[in-house]
Amino acid sequence: MTDTLSEMIGRTFRSVLEAAGEGAPWALEAIYRDLAPAVLGYLRGQRAVEPEDLTSEAFVGVVRGLREFRGDERSFRSWVFSIAHRRLIDE
């Protein structure tokens, strides 16, 4: 997928993030659909043994921490990748 989070969600980022934090399936799906391919690519590039499993684990961490996240879209993307990186290190 070539869309970035800001292209896909754009000016509605804050409302999508709030809805995801409240567990709205459509918002969680939008975030996952946008970022999962890039996270999976990162983990494959780092030669993770089970990149698909780590991607899933990373997004479980994202969902658990959504209510505490503060920041803009760029910070959000960095936060998601830091979670994925920590899962990689744990592997």
C-alpha positions in Angstrom: 0.0 0.0 0.0 1.4 3.3 -1.0 -0.8 5.5 1.3 0.8 7.0 4.4 -1.2 7.5 7.6 -1.5 11.2 6.8 -2.7 10.6 3.3 -5.2 8.0 4.4 -6.5 9.7 7.6 -5.3 13.3 7.0 -7.1 16.0 8.9 -9.2 13.4 10.7 -6.2 11.8 12.5 -7.2 13.0 15.9 -10.8 11.7 15.6 -9.6 8.4 14.2 -7.1 8.1 17.1 -9.8 8.9 19.7 -12.2 6.4 18.1 -9.5 3.7 18.0 -8.8 4.4 21.7 -12.5 3.7 22.4 -12.3 0.5 20.5 -14.1 1.5 17.3 -13.5 -1.3 14.8 -13.4 1.0 11.8 -10.7 3.2 13.3 -8.6 0.2 14.5 -8.9 -1.3 11.0 -7.8 2.0 9.4 -4.7 2.3 11.5 -3.8 -1.4 11.0 -4.5 -1.4 7.3 -2.2 1.7 6.9 0.7 0.7 9.1 0.8 -3.1 9.2 2.4 -3.5 5.8 5.2 -1.1 6.7 5.7 -2.7 10.1 5.8 -6.2 8.5 8.4 -4.9 5.9 10.5 -3.5 8.7 10.5 -6.7 10.7 11.3 -8.8 7.5 14.1 -6.4 6.7 15.5 -7.0 10.2 15.3 -10.7 9.6 12.8 -11.5 12.2 12.2 -15.2 12.6 8.4 -14.8 12.6 7.7 -11.3 11.2 3.9 -11.9 10.8 3.6 -13.0 14.4 5.6 -10.0 15.6 3.5 -7.6 13.5 0.4 -9.0 15.3 2.1 -8.7 18.7 3.1 -5.1 17.9 -0.5 -4.2 17.1 -1.7 -5.8 20.2 0.7 -3.4 22.0 -0.6 -0.5 20.0 -4.2 -1.2 20.9 -3.3 -1.6 24.6 -1.5 1.8 24.6 -3.7 3.9 22.4 -5.4 5.7 25.3 -2.1 6.9 26.7 -0.6 8.0 23.3 -0.1 11.8 22.9 1.2 13.4 19.8 0.7 14.0 16.1 0.7 11.6 13.2 4.4 11.6 12.8 4.9 10.8 16.5 2.2 8.1 16.2 4.1 6.4 13.4 7.3 6.5 15.4 5.6 5.1 18.5 4.1 2.2 16.5 7.6 1.4 15.0 9.2 1.6 18.5 6.7 -1.0 19.7 7.5 -3.2 16.8 11.2 -2.8 17.4 10.8 -3.8 21.1 8.9 -6.9 20.0 11.8 -7.7 17.7 14.4 -7.3 20.5 12.3 -9.6 22.7 12.3 -12.2 20.0 
